[in-house]
Amino acid sequence: MTCRLTTVLFFIVQAFLVVSSAVSCPPKCICTPKVVNCEDKGLTNANLTTIVSQMSNETEVLYLGRNELTDFSLHVFENLTALMELELDNNKLKRVPDNRFGYVKRLKVLNMEYNSLTALNGDDFKGYGWLHVLFLSNNNLVSLTKNDLKYLVHLREIHLDNNHIHGVLDQTFHFNRDLHQISIVNNIVTRLVPGLFDHLTYLEEVFLYGNQLTFIPDFIISMNQRLKRIEFSHNRISEISEYAFANMSNIGTVDIDLSYNTISTFQVSSFAFSGELYVAIDANLWHCSCPFLAAVQKVSHQDHVIFEGGICQSPSKLIDRAIDVTSLSPNQVGCNLCDIADCMNGADCTVNVEKKTFQCYCKYGFEGRYCEKRKSVTEVCGNHTCPESQVCVPVDYRSYVCMCLNENGAKMVCDGKIDSEQPSVLVWVISGVCIVVIVTAVVVFVLFLRRRRNKHQRNILIDENDDNEDL
């Protein structure tokens, strides 16, 4: 009897589940627990409310792509309190669905690819504060401004591929400090603003291939420790700035793609003092001059940079030769040693023919084998000639002053007057004041004597006049 009762209860539960599942899934849609797929069903705004009312309020993912939806408000989904991903690709939307009153508060992913967006408004994403991933590719967007994305403070990925974006302002991502990935592929971006990515401490990937960039500015990604990949391929880049990838703070290896541009050369400083870089340089116009080959060799050996895929396009004797530090070194193509040295910061170079070596003679303020390092002003005291009881204080890269210490250890000029930073200036000031005081005293004394003499002369004249009157 117990067994038979259990069987009956089992079938009742199964029937209830079938009925409930039928109620929570709209007709023609495909539903699984927490996922509703209503793609390509000819949905319009008119029947959207009816479709949504038949969904479970536990729905987390909703697919509405490839339909006929036009602009609408997320008020329609207000009862879907668990909704986290909304797919609206391939519709006829001209604006971001209104969510300014927070109708959907848990949304993490919004896909609006292949719609008809032409511009973003500063308030379009009001209420989308917890969005993590935004897809806006394949629309008709033409620009990005500072306020367009200001409400997306937790955004981690933004995809803007295949639009008509020509400008990215320096504060476009000012409010999006959690960004991990930025993709602006196949647009018409012509320039990058220095410092565009500086404050994005979590940035890992930047995709900018297929644009119209002509120049890479200084320190474009120097502040991004977590960066793993940046792609500049298929642009019109002809020049890499002097410090484009210098002083990068990356922790791991960074893949940099510079292929399919029109770059012909770069300087050592362009990659100096960075972490490990893997740089794709194929399909460019490399001019394999001695300074260029020397730069490749120097950066490869000193700064842990690996260049891959470059082919010489000139001079004629090296056309089609692979740019490889082992098979195409400056020595092998008869380069002058000073060309290979590429002394930096205005240094002069001389060659010792007998020893087959070179020497860089640094300008004041620089040091190192190639004069690549700036000296610290404190180093000027390294060979000072101050008396044993005095200390050396640097003034600039070339000069210093000798100072004494008082009983408290404070620096002072040796005549007893304390001067902690610029003793020579203070001495001249004090001397000047003393001179002014002395000169002033002399002038006053002279004027006093002249006045007294004039008064004496007037008294004599008065006495003479009195004598004449008596007569």
C-alpha positions as CSV (number, residue, x, y, z in Angstrom):
1,M,0.0,0.0,0.0
2,T,2.8,2.4,0.9
3,C,4.6,1.6,-2.3
4,R,1.5,2.3,-4.4
5,L,1.0,5.6,-2.6
6,T,4.6,6.6,-3.3
7,T,4.1,5.9,-7.0
8,V,1.0,8.0,-7.2
9,L,2.7,10.9,-5.5
10,F,5.6,10.6,-7.8
11,F,3.4,10.9,-10.9
12,I,1.5,13.9,-9.4
13,V,4.8,15.7,-8.8
14,Q,6.0,15.0,-12.3
15,A,2.7,16.3,-13.7
16,F,3.0,19.5,-11.6
17,L,6.6,20.1,-12.9
18,V,5.5,19.6,-16.5
19,V,2.6,22.1,-16.1
20,S,4.7,24.6,-14.2
21,S,7.5,24.4,-16.8
22,A,4.9,24.9,-19.6
23,V,3.6,28.0,-17.8
24,S,7.1,29.5,-17.3
25,C,8.3,29.2,-20.9
26,P,6.7,31.3,-23.7
27,P,5.4,29.6,-26.8
28,K,8.0,28.9,-29.5
29,C,10.8,29.8,-27.1
30,I,13.4,27.3,-25.8
31,C,13.7,27.2,-22.0
32,T,16.1,25.6,-19.6
33,P,16.5,26.3,-15.9
34,K,17.2,30.1,-15.7
35,V,17.8,30.5,-19.4
36,V,15.1,31.6,-22.0
37,N,15.9,31.7,-25.7
38,C,13.5,33.6,-27.9
39,E,15.8,34.4,-30.8
40,D,14.5,34.7,-34.3
41,K,10.8,34.6,-33.4
42,G,9.7,37.8,-35.2
43,L,9.1,39.5,-31.8
44,T,8.0,43.1,-31.9
45,N,7.5,45.6,-29.0
46,A,3.7,44.9,-29.2
47,N,4.0,41.2,-28.0
48,L,7.2,41.6,-25.9
49,T,5.2,42.2,-22.7
50,T,3.1,39.1,-23.2
51,I,6.2,37.0,-23.9
52,V,8.0,38.3,-20.8
53,S,4.9,37.6,-18.5
54,Q,5.2,34.0,-19.3
55,M,8.8,33.7,-18.1
56,S,9.9,32.6,-14.7
57,N,11.1,35.4,-12.4
58,E,14.2,33.3,-11.8
59,T,15.4,33.8,-15.4
60,E,19.0,34.8,-15.4
61,V,19.8,34.8,-19.2
62,L,17.4,36.1,-21.9
63,Y,18.1,35.8,-25.6
64,L,16.0,38.2,-27.8
65,G,18.4,38.5,-30.7
66,R,17.4,38.5,-34.5
67,N,13.9,39.9,-33.9
68,E,12.1,43.2,-34.8
69,L,12.5,45.1,-31.6
70,T,12.7,48.9,-31.6
71,D,13.4,51.3,-28.8
72,F,11.9,50.2,-25.5
73,S,12.3,50.5,-21.7
74,L,13.6,47.8,-19.4
75,H,10.4,48.4,-17.4
76,V,9.1,45.4,-19.4
77,F,11.6,43.1,-17.5
78,E,10.9,44.6,-14.1
79,N,9.6,41.3,-12.7
80,L,12.7,39.4,-13.9
81,T,14.5,40.2,-10.7
82,A,17.3,37.7,-11.3
83,L,18.1,38.8,-14.9
84,M,21.9,39.0,-15.4
85,E,22.4,38.7,-19.2
86,L,20.3,40.3,-21.9
87,E,21.0,39.6,-25.6
88,L,19.5,42.1,-27.9
89,D,21.7,41.7,-31.0
90,N,20.4,42.0,-34.6
91,N,17.3,44.1,-33.8
92,K,16.3,47.7,-34.9
93,L,17.3,49.6,-31.7
94,K,18.5,53.2,-32.1
95,R,19.0,53.8,-28.4
96,V,20.1,51.9,-25.3
97,P,16.9,50.6,-23.5
98,D,15.9,53.0,-20.7
99,N,16.9,51.7,-17.3
100,R,17.3,55.0,-15.5
101,F,15.1,54.0,-12.6
102,G,16.9,50.7,-12.1
103,Y,14.2,48.4,-13.4
104,V,16.8,45.6,-13.9
105,K,19.3,46.0,-11.1
106,R,21.5,42.8,-11.4
107,L,22.3,43.0,-15.2
108,K,26.0,42.1,-15.8
109,V,26.0,41.5,-19.6
110,L,24.3,43.6,-22.3
111,N,24.7,42.7,-26.0
112,M,23.5,45.3,-28.5
113,E,25.5,44.3,-31.6
114,Y,24.1,44.7,-35.1
115,N,21.6,47.4,-34.2
116,S,21.2,51.0,-35.5
117,L,23.0,53.1,-32.8
118,T,24.5,56.3,-34.1
119,A,25.5,58.1,-30.9
120,L,25.6,57.6,-27.2
121,N,24.1,60.0,-24.7
122,G,25.5,60.7,-21.2
123,D,22.4,59.4,-19.6
124,D,22.0,56.3,-21.8
125,F,23.6,54.0,-19.2
126,K,22.1,55.5,-16.1
127,G,20.9,52.6,-14.0
128,Y,23.4,50.2,-15.6
129,G,26.0,50.7,-12.8
130,W,26.7,47.0,-12.2
131,L,27.2,46.1,-15.9
132,H,30.4,44.2,-16.5
133,V,30.4,43.4,-20.2
134,L,29.0,45.7,-23.0
135,F,28.8,44.7,-26.7
136,L,28.2,47.7,-29.1
137,S,30.0,46.3,-32.2
138,N,28.5,46.6,-35.7
139,N,26.5,49.8,-35.2
140,N,27.0,53.3,-36.6
141,L,28.7,55.0,-33.7
142,V,31.0,57.8,-34.7
143,S,32.7,59.0,-31.5
144,L,33.2,58.5,-27.8
145,T,33.2,61.2,-25.2
146,K,34.0,61.4,-21.5
147,N,30.4,61.3,-20.4
148,D,29.1,58.6,-22.7
149,L,30.2,55.8,-20.3
150,K,30.3,57.7,-17.0
151,Y,27.7,55.5,-15.2
152,L,29.5,52.2,-16.1
153,V,31.8,52.3,-13.1
154,H,32.2,48.5,-12.8
155,L,32.6,47.8,-16.6
156,R,35.2,45.2,-17.3
157,E,34.9,44.7,-21.1
158,I,33.7,47.0,-23.9
159,H,33.5,45.9,-27.5
160,L,33.1,48.6,-30.1
161,D,34.3,46.9,-33.3
162,N,33.1,47.7,-36.8
163,N,31.6,51.1,-36.1
164,H,32.7,54.5,-37.6
165,I,34.5,55.8,-34.5
166,H,37.2,58.4,-35.5
167,G,38.0,59.9,-32.1
168,V,38.7,58.6,-28.6
169,L,39.1,61.5,-26.2
170,D,41.7,61.5,-23.4
171,Q,39.0,61.0,-20.7
172,T,36.8,58.6,-22.6
173,F,37.4,55.8,-20.0
174,H,37.9,58.2,-17.1
175,F,35.1,56.6,-15.0
176,N,35.7,53.0,-16.1
177,R,38.6,52.1,-13.8
178,D,37.8,48.4,-13.7
179,L,38.3,47.8,-17.4
180,H,40.1,44.6,-18.3
181,Q,39.6,44.6,-22.1
182,I,39.0,47.4,-24.7
183,S,38.2,46.5,-28.3
184,I,37.9,49.2,-30.9
185,V,38.7,47.1,-34.0
186,N,38.0,48.1,-37.6
187,N,37.0,51.7,-37.0
188,I,38.7,54.9,-38.4
189,V,40.6,56.0,-35.3
190,T,43.4,58.3,-36.4
191,R,45.3,59.1,-33.2
192,L,45.7,58.1,-29.6
193,V,46.0,60.6,-26.8
194,P,48.9,60.1,-24.4
195,G,47.7,58.9,-21.0
196,L,44.5,57.4,-22.4
197,F,45.0,54.2,-20.5
198,D,47.1,55.4,-17.5
199,H,44.6,55.1,-14.8
200,L,43.3,51.6,-15.9
201,T,45.2,49.5,-13.4
202,Y,43.4,46.3,-14.3
203,L,43.8,46.6,-18.1
204,E,44.9,43.4,-19.7
205,E,44.1,43.6,-23.4
206,V,43.7,46.4,-25.9
207,F,42.6,45.7,-29.5
208,L,43.1,48.6,-32.0
209,Y,43.9,46.8,-35.2
210,G,42.2,47.8,-38.5
211,N,42.1,51.5,-37.8
212,Q,44.0,54.5,-39.4
213,L,46.6,55.2,-36.7
214,T,49.8,56.8,-38.0
215,F,51.8,57.4,-34.8
216,I,52.2,55.7,-31.4
217,P,52.8,58.4,-28.8
218,D,55.2,58.3,-25.8
219,F,54.4,56.0,-22.8
220,I,51.1,54.9,-24.3
221,I,50.8,51.8,-22.0
222,S,53.6,52.4,-19.5
223,M,51.4,52.4,-16.4
224,N,49.6,49.1,-16.9
225,Q,51.2,46.4,-14.8
226,R,48.7,43.7,-15.8
227,L,48.8,44.3,-19.5
228,K,49.2,41.1,-21.6
229,R,48.3,42.1,-25.1
230,I,48.0,45.2,-27.3
231,E,47.3,45.0,-31.1
232,F,48.2,47.8,-33.5
233,S,48.3,45.7,-36.6
234,H,46.7,46.7,-39.9
235,N,47.0,50.5,-39.3
236,R,49.0,53.2,-41.1
237,I,51.6,53.6,-38.5
238,S,54.8,55.0,-39.9
239,E,56.5,56.2,-36.7
240,I,57.0,55.0,-33.2
241,S,57.8,57.8,-30.8
242,E,61.0,58.0,-28.9
243,Y,59.6,56.4,-25.7
244,A,56.5,54.6,-27.0
245,F,57.0,51.4,-25.0
246,A,59.7,52.7,-22.6
247,N,59.6,52.2,-18.9
248,M,56.6,49.8,-19.0
249,S,55.7,48.5,-15.6
250,N,54.3,45.1,-16.8
251,I,54.7,42.2,-14.5
252,G,54.5,39.4,-17.1
253,T,55.2,39.2,-20.8
254,V,53.3,41.6,-23.1
255,D,52.5,40.7,-26.7
256,I,52.6,43.8,-28.9
257,D,51.5,43.4,-32.5
258,L,52.9,46.1,-34.9
259,S,52.5,44.0,-38.1
260,Y,51.1,45.3,-41.3
261,N,52.0,48.9,-40.9
262,T,54.6,51.2,-42.7
263,I,57.2,51.4,-40.0
264,S,60.8,51.7,-41.2
265,T,62.8,52.1,-38.0
266,F,62.8,52.8,-34.3
267,Q,65.1,54.0,-31.5
268,V,66.6,52.1,-28.6
269,S,64.7,54.4,-26.2
270,S,61.4,53.3,-27.8
271,F,61.6,50.0,-25.8
272,A,64.1,50.9,-23.1
273,F,63.8,49.8,-19.5
274,S,60.6,47.8,-19.9
275,G,59.7,44.3,-18.8
276,E,59.6,41.3,-21.2
277,L,58.0,42.2,-24.6
278,Y,57.2,40.0,-27.5
279,V,56.8,42.2,-30.6
280,A,55.4,41.1,-34.0
281,I,57.0,43.4,-36.6
282,D,56.3,41.5,-39.9
283,A,54.8,43.2,-43.0
284,N,56.4,46.6,-42.5
285,L,59.0,48.7,-44.5
286,W,62.0,48.1,-42.3
287,H,65.2,50.0,-43.4
288,C,68.0,47.8,-42.1
289,S,70.5,50.5,-41.6
290,C,73.4,50.1,-39.1
291,P,71.7,52.2,-36.4
292,F,68.5,50.2,-36.8
293,L,70.2,46.9,-36.6
294,A,72.2,48.1,-33.6
295,A,69.0,49.2,-31.9
296,V,67.4,45.8,-32.5
297,Q,70.5,44.0,-31.2
298,K,70.8,46.3,-28.2
299,V,67.1,46.2,-27.1
300,S,67.0,42.4,-27.7
301,H,70.1,41.8,-25.4
302,Q,69.5,44.4,-22.7
303,D,65.8,44.8,-22.4
304,H,64.4,41.3,-22.9
305,V,62.5,42.2,-26.1
306,I,61.9,39.5,-28.7
307,F,61.2,40.7,-32.3
308,E,59.4,38.3,-34.6
309,G,58.8,38.3,-38.3
310,G,60.5,41.4,-39.6
311,I,61.9,41.4,-43.1
312,C,64.3,44.1,-44.5
313,Q,62.9,46.2,-47.3
314,S,66.1,48.2,-47.8
315,P,69.0,48.7,-48.4
316,S,69.2,46.7,-51.6
317,K,71.9,44.3,-50.3
318,L,69.7,43.2,-47.4
319,I,66.2,43.1,-49.1
320,D,64.2,40.0,-48.0
321,R,66.7,39.2,-45.2
322,A,65.0,38.3,-41.9
323,I,65.6,40.7,-39.0
324,D,67.3,38.3,-36.6
325,V,69.9,39.3,-34.0
326,T,71.8,36.0,-34.6
327,S,71.9,36.0,-38.4
328,L,71.8,39.7,-39.2
329,S,73.9,41.5,-36.7
330,P,75.6,44.9,-37.4
331,N,79.0,43.2,-37.4
332,Q,78.1,40.8,-40.2
333,V,77.0,43.6,-42.6
334,G,80.2,45.8,-42.1
335,C,78.7,48.5,-39.9
336,N,80.9,51.1,-38.2
337,L,81.4,50.4,-34.5
338,C,80.0,53.9,-33.5
339,D,76.9,53.2,-35.6
340,I,76.5,50.0,-33.7
341,A,77.1,51.8,-30.4
342,D,74.4,54.3,-31.0
343,C,75.6,56.5,-28.1
344,M,72.6,58.3,-26.5
345,N,71.8,61.7,-25.1
346,G,74.1,63.6,-27.3
347,A,77.3,61.6,-26.4
348,D,80.3,61.6,-28.7
349,C,81.7,58.3,-29.9
350,T,85.3,57.2,-30.8
351,V,86.5,53.9,-32.2
352,N,89.7,52.1,-31.1
353,V,90.6,50.4,-34.4
354,E,93.3,48.2,-32.8
355,K,91.1,46.9,-30.0
356,K,88.0,46.9,-32.2
357,T,86.0,48.7,-29.4
358,F,84.2,52.0,-29.1
359,Q,83.8,54.6,-26.3
360,C,80.8,56.8,-25.6
361,Y,81.8,60.1,-24.0
362,C,78.8,61.3,-22.1
363,K,77.5,64.8,-21.7
364,Y,77.2,66.2,-18.2
365,G,74.5,64.6,-16.3
366,F,74.6,61.2,-18.0
367,E,76.4,57.9,-17.6
368,G,76.5,54.2,-18.7
369,R,78.1,52.3,-21.5
370,Y,75.8,54.1,-24.0
371,C,75.2,57.2,-21.8
372,E,71.7,56.0,-21.4
373,K,71.4,56.7,-17.7
374,R,70.8,60.1,-16.1
375,K,73.1,60.8,-13.2
376,S,71.9,61.6,-9.7
377,V,73.2,65.0,-8.5
378,T,74.4,63.3,-5.3
379,E,77.1,61.5,-7.4
380,V,79.0,64.7,-8.0
381,C,80.4,64.4,-4.5
382,G,82.0,61.1,-5.3
383,N,85.5,62.6,-5.9
384,H,85.2,65.8,-3.8
385,T,88.2,67.5,-2.2
386,C,86.6,68.9,0.9
387,P,88.7,69.0,4.1
388,E,88.3,66.1,6.4
389,S,86.2,68.0,8.9
390,Q,83.7,69.2,6.3
391,V,81.0,67.6,4.2
392,C,80.3,67.8,0.4
393,V,76.9,69.2,-0.7
394,P,76.0,68.9,-4.5
395,V,74.8,72.0,-6.2
396,D,74.2,70.5,-9.7
397,Y,75.7,67.7,-11.9
398,R,79.1,69.3,-12.0
399,S,79.6,71.4,-8.8
400,Y,79.4,71.2,-5.1
401,V,80.2,73.2,-1.9
402,C,82.0,72.2,1.3
403,M,80.1,72.8,4.5
404,C,80.6,72.3,8.2
405,L,78.4,70.7,10.8
406,N,77.2,72.4,13.9
407,E,76.8,70.6,17.3
408,N,73.4,69.4,16.2
409,G,74.6,67.9,13.0
410,A,73.0,70.6,10.8
411,K,74.9,71.8,7.7
412,M,76.3,75.3,7.9
413,V,78.8,77.4,6.1
414,C,82.1,77.3,7.9
415,D,81.9,80.9,9.2
416,G,79.1,79.8,11.5
417,K,76.1,80.9,9.5
418,I,73.6,78.0,8.9
419,D,72.8,77.3,5.3
420,S,71.1,73.9,4.6
421,E,70.3,74.1,0.9
422,Q,72.0,76.9,-1.1
423,P,74.9,78.3,1.0
424,S,76.5,80.2,-1.9
425,V,73.3,82.2,-2.5
426,L,72.8,83.0,1.2
427,V,76.4,84.2,1.5
428,W,75.9,86.6,-1.4
429,V,72.6,87.8,0.0
430,I,74.1,88.5,3.5
431,S,77.1,90.2,1.8
432,G,74.8,92.3,-0.3
433,V,72.8,93.4,2.7
434,C,75.9,94.3,4.6
435,I,77.2,96.4,1.7
436,V,73.9,98.2,1.4
437,V,73.9,99.0,5.1
438,I,77.5,100.3,5.0
439,V,76.9,102.4,1.9
440,T,73.7,103.9,3.4
441,A,75.5,104.8,6.6
442,V,78.3,106.5,4.7
443,V,75.8,108.5,2.6
444,V,73.9,109.6,5.7
445,F,77.1,110.6,7.5
446,V,78.3,112.6,4.4
447,L,74.9,114.4,4.2
448,F,75.1,115.2,7.9
449,L,78.6,116.7,7.6
450,R,77.5,118.8,4.6
451,R,74.4,120.0,6.4
452,R,76.5,121.0,9.4
453,R,79.0,122.8,7.3
454,N,76.3,124.8,5.5
455,K,74.7,125.8,8.9
456,H,78.1,127.0,10.1
457,Q,78.7,129.1,7.0
458,R,75.2,130.7,7.5
459,N,76.0,131.6,11.1
460,I,79.2,133.3,10.0
461,L,77.4,135.4,7.4
462,I,74.8,136.5,10.0
463,D,77.5,137.6,12.4
464,E,79.3,139.6,9.7
465,N,76.0,141.3,8.8
466,D,75.4,142.2,12.5
467,D,78.9,143.7,12.7
468,N,78.3,145.9,9.7
469,E,75.0,147.2,11.1
470,D,76.8,148.2,14.3
471,L,79.2,150.3,12.3
